Amino acid sequence: MLKDVCDCEFTNSFKLEADFVADPIWCNICGWNLDIDDFPLTDNLKDELYQWTKQYKKIPINEHNEIGQNLTGKVQEELGTEYRIILIPDK
């Protein structure tokens, strides 16, 4: 169970969104940027997420969003069904 990852009393809803100099996971309730190391994700997935954020604005939007959608599924799989993960696509 994830606790104290943001200012919300408890949240199980997160969004995946790339941004410059920010970890890619955010609270879907308060919008707080969360430390990826607070999540029980494999090192391989964390690396994939970091690589995705490094590509932000450097690859075509549709390619970036496609990779993000794939990563969202992987994060959901590793965290399990008690958590909700959504992708905020780049526009």
C-alpha distances in whole Angstrom, upper triangle without the diagonal:
4,6,10,11,14,16,14,13,10,10,9,12,14,17,19,22,24,26,28,27,23,20,19,16,16,15,17,17,18,19,18,18,15,15,15,14,11,9,9,13,16,19,21,19,18,22,23,21,23,26,26,26,29,30,30,33,35,35,36,33,33,32,30,28,29,27,24,24,23,21,19,19,18,15,14,15,13,9,10,12,9,9,13,15,18,21,23,27,29,32
4,7,7,10,13,12,11,8,8,8,11,11,15,16,19,21,23,25,23,20,17,16,13,13,12,14,15,15,16,15,15,11,12,12,11,8,7,9,12,15,18,20,18,17,20,21,19,21,24,23,23,26,28,27,31,32,32,34,31,31,31,28,26,27,25,22,22,22,19,17,18,17,14,14,15,13,10,12,13,10,9,12,13,17,19,21,24,27,30
4,6,8,10,9,8,7,8,9,12,13,16,18,21,23,24,26,24,20,18,18,15,14,12,15,14,14,16,14,15,12,12,13,13,9,10,12,15,18,20,23,21,19,23,24,21,23,26,26,25,28,30,29,32,34,34,36,33,34,33,30,29,30,28,25,25,26,22,20,22,21,17,17,19,17,13,15,16,13,12,15,16,19,21,23,26,28,31
4,5,7,8,7,7,9,11,13,13,16,18,20,22,22,24,22,18,16,17,14,13,11,14,13,13,14,12,13,10,11,13,13,9,11,14,17,20,21,24,22,20,23,24,22,22,26,26,24,27,29,28,31,33,34,35,33,34,33,30,29,30,28,25,26,27,24,22,24,23,19,19,21,19,16,18,19,16,15,17,17,20,22,23,26,28,31
4,7,8,9,9,8,10,11,11,13,15,16,18,19,20,18,15,13,14,11,10,8,12,12,11,12,9,9,6,8,10,10,7,9,12,14,18,19,21,19,17,20,21,18,19,22,22,20,23,25,24,27,29,30,32,29,30,30,26,25,27,25,22,23,24,20,18,21,20,16,17,19,17,14,17,18,16,13,15,15,17,19,19,23,24,27
4,6,8,8,8,11,11,11,13,15,16,18,18,20,18,15,13,14,11,9,7,10,10,8,9,6,8,7,9,12,13,10,12,16,18,21,22,24,21,19,22,23,20,20,24,23,21,24,26,24,27,29,30,31,29,30,30,26,25,27,26,22,24,25,22,20,22,22,18,19,22,20,17,19,20,17,15,16,16,17,19,19,22,23,26
4,6,8,9,13,13,13,15,18,19,21,20,22,21,17,17,17,14,12,9,12,10,7,10,8,11,10,13,16,17,14,16,19,21,25,26,28,25,23,26,27,23,24,27,26,24,27,29,27,29,32,33,34,31,33,33,29,28,30,29,25,26,28,25,23,25,25,22,22,25,23,20,22,22,20,17,18,18,19,21,21,24,25,28
4,5,6,10,11,12,15,17,19,21,22,24,23,19,18,18,15,12,9,10,8,7,10,9,12,12,15,17,18,15,16,19,21,25,26,28,25,23,27,27,24,25,28,27,25,28,30,28,30,33,34,34,31,32,33,29,28,30,29,25,25,27,24,22,24,24,21,20,23,22,19,20,20,17,15,15,16,18,20,20,24,25,28
4,7,10,12,14,17,20,22,25,25,27,26,22,21,21,17,15,12,13,11,10,14,13,15,14,17,19,19,16,17,19,22,26,27,30,27,25,29,29,26,27,31,29,28,31,33,31,34,36,37,37,34,35,35,32,30,32,31,28,28,29,26,24,26,26,22,21,24,23,19,20,20,16,15,16,18,20,23,23,27,29,31
4,7,9,11,15,18,20,23,24,27,25,22,20,19,16,14,10,11,10,11,13,13,15,13,16,17,18,14,14,17,19,23,25,27,24,23,26,27,24,25,29,27,26,29,31,29,32,35,35,36,33,33,33,30,28,30,29,25,25,26,24,21,22,22,19,18,20,19,16,16,16,13,11,13,15,17,20,21,25,27,30
4,6,8,11,15,17,20,22,24,23,20,18,17,13,11,7,8,7,9,11,11,13,12,14,15,17,13,13,15,17,21,23,25,22,21,24,24,21,23,26,24,23,27,28,26,29,32,32,32,29,29,30,27,25,26,25,21,21,23,20,17,19,19,16,15,18,17,13,14,13,10,9,9,11,14,16,17,21,24,26
4,7,10,13,16,19,21,24,24,20,17,16,12,11,8,9,9,12,13,13,14,13,15,15,16,13,12,13,15,19,21,22,19,19,22,22,19,22,25,23,22,26,27,26,29,31,30,31,28,28,28,25,23,24,23,19,19,20,18,15,16,16,13,11,14,14,10,11,10,7,5,6,8,11,15,16,20,23,26
4,7,10,13,17,19,22,22,18,16,14,10,9,6,5,7,10,10,12,13,12,15,14,17,14,13,15,16,19,22,22,19,18,22,21,18,20,23,21,20,24,25,23,26,28,28,28,24,24,25,22,20,21,20,17,16,18,16,12,14,15,12,11,14,14,11,12,11,9,6,5,6,8,11,13,16,19,22
4,7,10,13,15,18,18,15,12,10,7,6,5,5,8,10,9,10,10,9,12,12,14,13,11,14,14,17,19,20,16,15,19,18,14,17,19,17,16,20,21,19,22,25,24,24,21,22,22,19,17,18,17,14,14,15,13,10,13,13,10,10,13,13,11,12,12,11,8,6,5,7,9,10,14,16,19
4,6,10,12,16,16,13,11,8,6,5,6,5,9,11,9,10,10,10,13,12,15,15,13,16,15,18,19,19,16,15,17,16,13,15,17,14,14,18,18,16,19,21,21,21,18,18,18,15,13,15,15,11,11,13,11,9,12,13,10,11,14,15,13,15,15,14,11,8,5,5,6,7,10,13,16
4,7,10,13,14,11,9,6,5,6,9,9,13,14,11,12,10,10,12,11,14,14,13,15,14,16,17,17,13,12,14,13,9,12,13,11,10,14,14,13,16,18,17,18,15,16,15,12,11,12,11,8,9,11,9,7,10,11,9,10,14,14,13,15,16,16,13,11,7,6,5,6,9,11,14
4,7,10,12,9,8,5,6,7,10,11,14,14,11,12,10,11,13,12,16,16,15,18,16,19,19,18,15,14,15,13,10,11,13,10,8,12,12,10,12,15,15,15,13,14,14,11,10,12,11,8,10,13,11,10,13,14,12,14,17,17,17,19,20,20,16,14,11,9,6,5,7,8,11
4,7,9,7,8,5,8,10,13,14,17,17,13,13,11,12,13,12,16,17,17,19,17,19,18,18,15,13,14,12,9,9,10,7,5,8,9,6,9,12,12,14,11,13,13,9,10,13,11,8,12,14,11,12,15,16,14,17,19,19,19,22,23,23,19,17,14,12,9,8,9,8,11
4,6,6,8,7,10,11,14,15,18,17,13,13,10,12,14,14,17,18,18,21,20,21,20,20,17,15,15,15,11,11,12,10,6,9,10,7,9,12,13,15,13,16,16,12,13,16,14,12,15,17,15,15,19,19,17,20,23,22,22,25,26,26,22,20,17,15,13,11,11,9,12
4,6,9,9,13,14,17,19,21,19,16,15,12,14,14,15,18,20,20,23,21,22,21,21,19,16,16,16,13,11,12,11,7,8,9,7,9,11,14,16,15,18,17,14,15,18,17,15,18,20,18,18,22,22,20,23,25,25,24,27,29,29,25,24,20,19,16,15,15,12,15
4,7,9,12,13,17,19,21,19,16,14,11,12,12,13,15,17,18,21,20,21,19,20,18,15,15,15,13,10,12,12,8,9,12,10,13,14,17,19,18,21,20,17,18,21,19,17,20,21,18,19,23,22,20,23,25,24,24,27,29,28,25,24,21,20,18,17,17,16,18
4,6,9,9,13,15,17,16,12,11,7,9,9,10,13,14,15,18,17,19,18,18,16,13,14,14,11,9,12,12,8,10,13,11,14,16,18,20,18,21,20,16,17,20,17,15,18,19,16,17,20,19,17,20,22,21,20,24,25,25,21,20,17,17,15,14,16,15,18
4,6,8,11,14,17,15,12,11,7,7,6,6,9,11,12,15,13,15,14,15,13,10,11,12,8,8,11,10,8,10,13,12,15,17,18,20,19,21,19,16,16,18,16,13,16,17,14,14,17,16,14,17,19,17,17,20,22,22,18,18,15,15,14,14,15,15,19
4,7,10,12,15,15,12,11,8,8,9,7,11,12,12,14,13,15,14,15,12,10,11,11,7,8,10,9,7,10,12,11,14,16,17,18,16,18,17,13,13,15,13,10,13,14,10,10,14,13,11,14,16,15,15,18,20,20,16,15,12,12,10,10,12,12,16
4,7,9,12,12,10,9,6,6,7,7,10,10,9,12,12,15,15,16,12,11,13,13,9,11,14,12,11,14,16,14,17,20,20,21,19,20,19,16,15,17,15,11,13,14,11,10,13,13,10,12,15,14,12,15,17,16,13,12,9,10,10,10,13,14,18
4,6,9,9,6,6,4,5,9,9,13,12,11,15,15,18,19,19,16,14,17,17,13,14,17,15,13,17,18,16,19,21,22,23,20,21,21,18,16,19,17,14,15,17,14,12,16,16,13,14,17,16,14,17,18,17,13,12,10,10,10,10,13,15,18
4,5,6,5,5,7,7,10,11,14,12,12,16,16,20,21,22,19,17,20,20,16,18,21,19,17,20,22,20,22,25,25,26,23,24,24,21,19,21,20,17,17,19,17,14,17,18,14,14,18,17,14,16,16,15,11,10,10,10,12,12,15,17,20
4,6,6,8,10,10,14,15,18,16,15,18,18,22,23,24,20,19,22,21,18,19,22,20,18,22,23,20,22,25,25,25,22,23,23,20,18,20,20,16,16,19,17,14,16,18,15,14,18,18,15,17,16,14,11,9,9,8,10,10,14,16,18
4,6,8,11,12,16,17,19,17,17,20,21,25,26,27,24,22,25,25,21,23,25,23,21,25,26,23,25,29,29,29,25,26,27,24,22,24,24,20,20,22,20,17,20,21,18,17,21,21,18,19,18,16,13,11,12,12,14,13,17,19,21
4,6,9,11,14,16,19,17,17,21,22,25,26,28,24,22,25,25,21,22,25,23,21,24,26,23,25,28,29,29,26,27,28,25,23,25,25,21,22,24,22,19,22,23,20,20,23,23,20,21,21,19,16,15,14,15,16,15,18,20,21
4,6,9,13,14,17,16,16,20,20,24,24,25,22,20,23,22,18,19,22,20,17,21,22,19,21,24,25,25,22,24,25,21,20,22,22,18,19,22,19,17,20,21,18,18,22,22,19,21,21,19,16,14,13,13,13,12,15,16,18
4,6,10,12,15,13,14,18,19,22,22,24,21,18,21,21,17,18,21,19,17,20,22,19,22,25,26,26,24,25,26,22,21,24,23,19,21,23,20,18,21,21,18,19,22,21,19,21,22,20,16,16,14,15,15,14,17,18,20
4,7,9,12,11,13,16,16,19,19,21,18,15,17,18,14,14,17,16,13,16,18,16,19,22,23,24,22,24,23,20,19,22,20,17,19,20,17,16,19,19,16,18,21,19,18,20,21,20,17,16,14,14,14,13,16,17,19
4,6,9,8,9,13,13,16,16,18,16,13,16,17,13,13,17,16,14,17,19,18,21,23,24,26,23,25,24,21,20,22,20,17,19,20,16,15,18,18,14,16,19,17,15,18,19,18,15,15,13,14,15,15,18,19,22
4,5,6,8,11,12,14,14,16,14,11,14,15,12,12,16,16,14,16,19,18,22,23,24,26,25,26,25,21,21,23,20,18,20,20,17,16,19,17,14,17,19,16,15,18,20,19,16,17,15,17,17,17,20,21,24
4,5,6,9,8,11,10,12,10,7,10,12,9,9,13,13,12,15,17,17,21,22,23,25,23,24,23,19,19,21,18,15,17,17,13,13,16,14,11,14,16,13,12,16,18,18,15,16,14,15,15,17,19,20,23
4,5,7,8,10,9,12,11,8,11,14,12,12,15,16,15,17,20,20,24,25,26,28,27,28,26,23,23,24,21,19,20,20,16,16,18,16,13,16,17,14,13,17,20,19,16,18,16,19,19,20,22,23,27
4,7,9,12,12,15,13,11,14,16,14,15,18,19,18,20,23,22,26,27,28,30,28,29,28,24,24,25,22,20,21,21,17,17,18,16,13,15,16,13,12,15,18,16,14,16,15,18,19,20,23,24,28
4,6,9,11,13,11,9,13,14,12,14,17,17,17,20,22,22,25,27,27,28,27,27,25,22,22,22,20,17,18,18,14,14,15,13,10,11,13,10,8,12,14,14,11,13,12,15,17,19,21,23,27
4,7,9,12,10,10,13,15,14,15,18,19,19,21,23,24,28,28,28,30,28,28,27,24,23,23,21,19,19,18,15,14,15,12,10,11,11,8,7,10,14,13,12,14,14,17,19,21,23,25,29
4,6,8,6,7,10,11,10,12,15,15,16,19,20,21,25,25,25,27,25,25,23,21,21,20,17,16,17,15,12,12,12,9,7,10,10,6,7,11,14,15,13,15,13,16,17,19,21,23,27
4,5,5,6,9,10,11,12,14,15,17,19,20,22,25,25,25,27,26,26,23,21,22,21,17,17,18,15,12,14,14,10,9,12,11,8,10,13,17,18,16,18,16,19,19,22,23,25,29
4,5,5,6,9,10,10,12,14,15,16,19,20,24,24,24,26,26,26,23,21,22,21,18,17,19,17,13,15,16,12,12,15,14,11,14,17,20,21,19,21,18,21,20,23,24,25,28
4,5,5,6,9,10,11,12,14,15,17,19,23,22,21,24,23,23,20,19,19,18,15,15,17,14,11,14,14,11,11,15,14,11,14,17,20,22,20,21,18,20,19,22,22,23,27
4,5,5,6,9,10,10,12,14,15,17,21,20,20,22,21,21,18,16,17,16,12,12,13,11,8,10,11,8,8,11,11,9,12,14,17,19,17,17,15,16,16,18,19,20,24
4,5,5,6,9,10,11,12,14,16,19,20,20,22,21,22,19,16,17,17,14,13,15,13,10,12,13,10,9,13,13,11,13,16,19,20,17,18,15,17,16,18,19,20,23
4,5,5,6,9,10,11,13,15,18,18,18,20,20,21,18,16,17,17,13,13,16,14,11,14,15,12,12,16,16,14,16,19,22,23,21,21,18,19,18,19,20,20,24
4,5,5,6,9,10,11,13,16,16,15,18,17,17,15,12,14,13,10,10,12,10,8,11,13,10,11,14,15,13,16,18,21,23,20,19,16,17,15,17,17,17,21
4,5,5,6,9,10,11,15,15,15,17,16,17,14,12,12,13,9,8,11,10,7,9,12,10,9,13,14,13,14,17,20,21,18,17,14,14,12,14,14,15,19
4,5,5,6,9,10,14,14,15,17,17,18,16,13,15,15,12,11,15,14,11,13,16,14,13,17,18,16,17,21,23,24,21,20,17,17,15,16,16,16,20
4,5,5,6,9,12,11,12,15,15,16,13,11,13,14,10,11,14,13,11,14,16,14,15,18,19,18,20,23,25,26,23,22,19,19,16,17,16,16,19
4,5,5,7,10,10,10,12,12,13,10,8,10,11,7,7,11,11,9,11,14,13,13,16,18,17,19,22,23,25,21,20,16,16,13,13,12,12,15
4,5,5,9,10,11,13,12,14,13,9,11,13,10,9,13,14,11,13,16,15,15,18,20,19,20,23,24,25,22,20,17,16,13,13,12,11,15
4,5,9,8,10,13,14,16,14,11,13,15,12,12,16,16,14,16,19,18,18,21,23,22,23,26,28,29,25,24,20,20,17,16,15,14,17
4,6,5,6,9,10,12,10,8,11,13,10,11,14,15,14,16,19,18,18,21,23,23,24,27,28,30,26,24,21,19,16,15,14,12,14
4,5,7,9,9,12,10,7,10,12,11,10,14,15,14,16,19,19,18,21,23,23,24,26,28,29,25,23,19,18,14,13,11,9,11
4,6,7,7,11,11,8,11,14,13,13,16,18,17,18,22,22,22,24,27,27,27,30,31,32,28,26,22,20,16,14,12,9,10
4,7,9,12,10,9,12,14,13,14,17,18,18,20,22,22,23,25,27,27,28,31,32,34,30,28,24,22,18,17,15,12,13
4,6,8,7,6,10,11,11,12,15,16,16,18,20,21,22,24,26,26,28,30,31,33,29,27,23,21,17,16,13,11,12
4,6,5,6,9,10,11,12,14,16,17,18,20,21,22,24,26,27,28,30,31,33,29,27,23,20,17,16,12,10,10
4,5,5,6,8,10,10,12,14,15,16,18,20,21,22,24,26,26,28,28,30,27,24,20,17,13,12,8,6,7
4,5,5,6,9,10,10,12,14,15,17,19,20,21,23,25,26,27,27,29,26,23,20,17,13,13,9,8,9
4,5,5,6,9,10,11,12,14,16,17,18,20,21,23,24,26,27,29,26,23,20,17,14,14,11,10,12
4,5,5,6,9,10,11,12,15,15,16,18,20,21,22,24,25,27,23,21,17,15,11,11,8,8,10
4,5,5,6,9,10,10,12,14,15,16,18,20,21,22,22,24,21,18,15,12,8,9,6,6,9
4,5,5,6,9,10,11,13,14,16,17,19,20,21,22,24,21,19,15,13,10,11,9,10,12
4,5,5,6,9,10,11,12,14,15,17,18,20,21,23,20,18,15,13,10,12,10,11,14
4,5,5,6,9,10,10,12,14,15,16,18,19,21,17,15,11,10,7,9,8,9,13
4,5,5,6,9,10,11,13,15,15,16,17,19,16,14,10,9,6,9,8,11,14
4,5,5,7,9,10,11,13,15,15,16,19,17,15,12,11,10,13,12,14,17
4,5,5,6,8,10,11,12,14,15,18,15,13,10,10,9,12,12,14,18
4,5,5,6,9,10,11,12,13,15,12,10,7,7,6,10,11,14,17
4,6,5,6,9,10,10,11,14,12,10,8,9,9,13,14,17,20
4,5,5,6,9,10,12,14,13,12,10,11,12,15,16,19,22
4,5,5,6,8,11,12,10,10,7,10,11,14,16,18,22
4,6,5,6,7,9,7,7,6,9,11,14,16,19,23
4,6,5,8,10,10,10,10,12,14,18,19,22,26
4,6,9,11,10,12,11,14,15,19,21,23,27
4,7,8,7,9,9,13,15,18,20,23,27
4,6,6,9,10,13,16,19,22,25,28
4,5,7,9,13,16,19,21,25,28
4,7,10,13,17,20,23,26,29
4,7,10,13,16,19,22,25
4,7,10,13,16,19,22
4,7,10,13,16,19
4,7,9,13,15
4,6,9,12
4,7,9
4,6
4
